[in-house]
Amino acid sequence: MRAVQVRQPGPLDSHQIEEISDLTTGPGEVVVDLRAAVVNYPDLLVVTGRYQVTPPAPFAPGKEGAGIVSSVGPGVKGLRVGDRVLVHVEHGAYATQVIAKEGQCFPLPSEMSFVDAAAVGLAAQTAWFALQERGKFEAGEIVLITGASGAVGQAAVQIVAALGGVAIAAASNLDRAKTVLEGTNSHFVNLAAPDLRNSLRQQVHDATQGRGVDIVIDTLGGDVFDAAIRTLAWCGRIVTVGFAAGRIPEVKANYLLVKNISASGLQWSDYRDRTPERVARAHGGLVDLWSRGLLRPGKVRTLPLSDFAKALEAIDSRQATGRLVLTME
């Protein structure tokens, strides 16, 4: 098999694709011959040594991929050789094969391509759990989504609309956000407006007749978080998903007290490892939305596995538009 090998976290050009031995299963495990693996921002952090967890070296990066089960280990009951699956792992997907526990593999309908499955997968799972598990979303509620032109943000906008809510998409580039807004009853607010602390709240109040939002899904942190928490209505909920803007914000407890606001965070991989049955239910819901045309990855660019460093560089420089998916052929 071929796999990207990180022997020591560091610059992108220090990692290479190598030929290594094929994988073999243990109890409760399967080997999946991958056809596609999506490139996510955490992958960049892992290979450069900036992520909270660094796998033992050498390792292949990549947290999700899609492919075909090629072997099953003892005790595996729900999967067979030949099954088409989406795989969620902590690392290992930048390769032609990946090994995973049975509970980390999720069935794919025959009409869903491997590229689509990988492109939708983790981003949509993150958005689903942020909304449903942490945000306690209910139909009819208004949700502000920061970084809405990113993968998680775009998925969140579509899921809110599909489940009967109203999304307010916050981004700094209207042109990039337009594809997110298509086919939904969503509003756009501009994160590039001057005096963000006040202008974001004013834009949200204009869109909600002064009411504010029920939920904020924040992927950016920094000044955006500070501004977004001020847009919440009474008993609103803010969910922190990431800090793509750089600064980790601090929550002022008086905001929570005055409006009965709840603040929480989402580490999706904990659900993957601790409660795979919840991830399976979310996967079923997301596949249903995809089947009904209500969830799409937007613009997708495919690259061969050999271009993994180019893909990660595009993520690092913020030049990537849409999802980047590595293909194994």
N, C-alpha and C positions, 0 to 999 in steps of 0.2 A: 504494500500500500504506500501511497504518497501522503505526506503530511507536512505542514509548516511546523518547524521545530524551534522553540524558544529555549535556548540553552542557558541564557542569562537575560533577564529583562533589560531592555535598553533601546537604542535608536532603531527605527523601523528597518533600516538597511542592514542591520546586524543579524536578521533572522532569515533562514533559508528553508526551502522545501527539500525534504530528504526522503529517500526510500527506506522504510522501516518494515519490520515483520508485521504480517497480518495479525489482526486481533483475534483473541479466543475468548469465549464466554466462560463465566463462572455461574454459580447458582443464582437464579433470578435475573440473569443478564441476557441481553441480545446484542448482536452486532448488526449495524445498519450500514449498508453500502450507500453512501450519500451521493445525491445528485446536485444539491444546492445548499449553501450556507450563507446566511445573511451577515453583513458587517454591521456591528453595533458599536456605539460609543464606548461602552465598557471594555470591548476588546482592545481598543487603543490603550486604555488605562492599564490593562493587564500586561500587554506586551512591553510597555515602557516602564513598568514597575510602579505605577501610581494608583493601582486598585487596592481595595481594602484586604483582598485575599490574593495571594500569589501561589499558584499551584507548584508542586515540586518539579524542578527541571530534570530533564527536558520535557516540555509539554507542547501540545498544539492548542492555540487559542480557539475561540469560537464557542458561543453558548447555545446555538440552535442550528439545526439543519433539517433537511427533508430527504428521504430516500426509501430504500427497500430493505426489509429485514432479510439478512443472508444467513444467520444462524441463531439458534436459541439455546440457552443453557438449561440445566436441570431446574425444575420448579416453575418454569414459565408456562402459564396456562392460557393467557389471553391473546398471545401473538403466535403467528406462524411464519415460516419462511415464505417470502413473497409478498407479505403485507406492506402496504404503502403507509408510511408514518412520518409524523413531525416529531423531532427529538429535541428535548430541552435538557442541557447538561451544564455543568459548571465550566467545563473547557473541553476541547477536543474536536470541534466541528470543522476546523480548517483542515480537512483531510478527506481522503476518499472513503475511509471507514471511521465509524465511531462506536464505542461501546457504551451501553446505557442500561440502567435498571428498567425492568418492564414498566414500572410506574412513571418513567420519564418519556414514554413513547405514546403517541396519540394518533388514532387512525385518521386517514385522509380519504375524502370521497374521490372517486376515480376521475371526476371532472375537474378537480383542483390540481393545477400544475405544481410541481415541486418548487419552482421559483416563487409562485404566488404564496404557497404555504409558508415558506421561509420568510418571505417579505412581510406577511401579515403577523406571523406567530408571536414573538416575544413582545413586540410593540403593542399589539392588541391585548395580549394577556395583561401587560402592565396597566394599560388604560382601563381594562375591565375591573381589575382588582382595586385600582385607585377609586373608581366610581362606586362599585357595588359593595366591596368589603370594607373599605376605609371611609369612603364618602357617604355611604348609606343612601345612595341615589334613589329617588322615587320619580315616577313619571310625572311630568308637569313642572319639574324643577328647572331652574336656570343655573347653568354651569359655566364659569369662566375658566378657560384653558389657556395657560401661557405656553409659549413656544409651540403654537398651534400648527406651524408649518413643518415641524419635526415629525418623526415617525410616531411617537407616543401621542403627541398632540393631535395629529391628523386622525389617528384611530379613535381617540377620545371624542372628537367632534362628531364623527360618524356614529359612534355607539350611543352618545347622548341623543342624537336625532332619531336613531332607529328605535330607541326605547321610550320615546315620547317626551323627551325634554327639549329644552332650548339651549343651544350652545352659543357662547360668546368667544370667538376665536381671537386670541391676543397674539400678535406677531409684529415684527418691525418692517415687514415687506409685504405690501398688499398683493403684488404680482404673484409671489410665491404662495400666498394664502388663498388665492382665488380657487385653485384646484381643490382645496380643503372645503371650501364653502359650497361648491357646486352640489346641487341636489339636496341640500339641507336647509332648514329654516334658521340658519346661523347668522350671527352678527359679527362684524369685524371691529376690533379696537386696535389702535396703533401704539405699539410700545416704543416707537421712535419719537413720539410727540414730546415737546419740551415740558419740563416740570412734571416728570412722570408720576411722582407721588400724588399730585393733585389731578393731573390730566387723566390718568387712568380711571380714577373714581368718577370723574365728571363724564367720561365717555360711557362708562357702565351705567351710570344713572340716567344718561340720555337714552340708552337702549332699553332700560327697564322702568321708565317713568318714575325714576327716583327710588325704586325699591331696593336695588342691589341684587346680589346673586346668592343662591343657596349653597353653592359649592365652588371652591377654587381648586383646580388641579394644577399644581405649579411644578414645572420641569426645569425652571431656570435659576431660582434662588436670587440672591443679591438684591439689588434695588427693585427688581420686579416683584419679588416676594413682599417686600416692605410696602409696595404700592397696592398689590393685589389683596392683601389682608384687609385693607381699608374699604374694599368694595363689597364685603360680605354683609348680607342682611342679618336680621335678628336670628339667632340659633343657626348661623351659617357654619360650614365646615371647610377647613383648608387642609389639603393633603399634599405633603411634600414628596415629590417623586425623584428629583435630582437637582443638581446645582450647575447646570451647563453654563451659567453666566459667570461662575467662578467663586463668588463669595458665599459662604454658608451663613444664612441670616439668623438672627436671634428674634424670638417671639417675645413681645412685650405683654406681660400678663394682664395689664389693664385693658388691652383690646379684647382678650378672652372674657374678662369679667363684665365689661360694660354691655356687650351684645350677646352674652351666653355663647360665645364662639368656641368650637372645638378644633384643635390642631392635632394632626397625626401624620405619620410617615408611612411610606411603603417600601419594603425590601421584598420584591416579588420572589426572589429565589428561596426565601424561607418557606413560602407556601409550596413551592415545587418540592422542597426537601421534607417538609413536615406534614403537609396535607395534600398529597398528590390527587386525592379524590376531588378536592375543590378545583384544582387545575383542570382535571378531566371534565368537570361540569362546565367550567368556563370555556374550555375548548369546544365543547358541544354547542354552547350558545353562540360562540363566534363563528363556527362553521355554518350554523344555521343562518346567521346574518349574511355571511358571504354567499351562501346558496341563494338567498333572496335578493342579492345585488345591493345590499345595504352596507357592506364593508369591503373596501378595496385598498390595496397598498399604495395607490397613486402611481406616480412615475417610478419605474424600476429600471435600473441599469445593471446588466449582467457583465461580469468580468471572469476570465478564467482564474482558477486557483493560483496560478503563477503570478497574478497581478495583485495579490493580497496586500502588499506594501503600498502600492499605488492607491488602493481603495482606502486603506487606513490613513494615508496622507490626506486624501480628500476629506475625510471626516475631521482630521486634526486641523486643517486649514479652513474648514467650514465652506469648502467649495462644492461639496456634494449636494446635488439637487435630487431629492427623492431617495429611494432605497437602493443600496448597493448589495448585490447578491453575487457570490462566488459560485461558479459552476465547475463541476468536476470532470466533465468529458474532455 
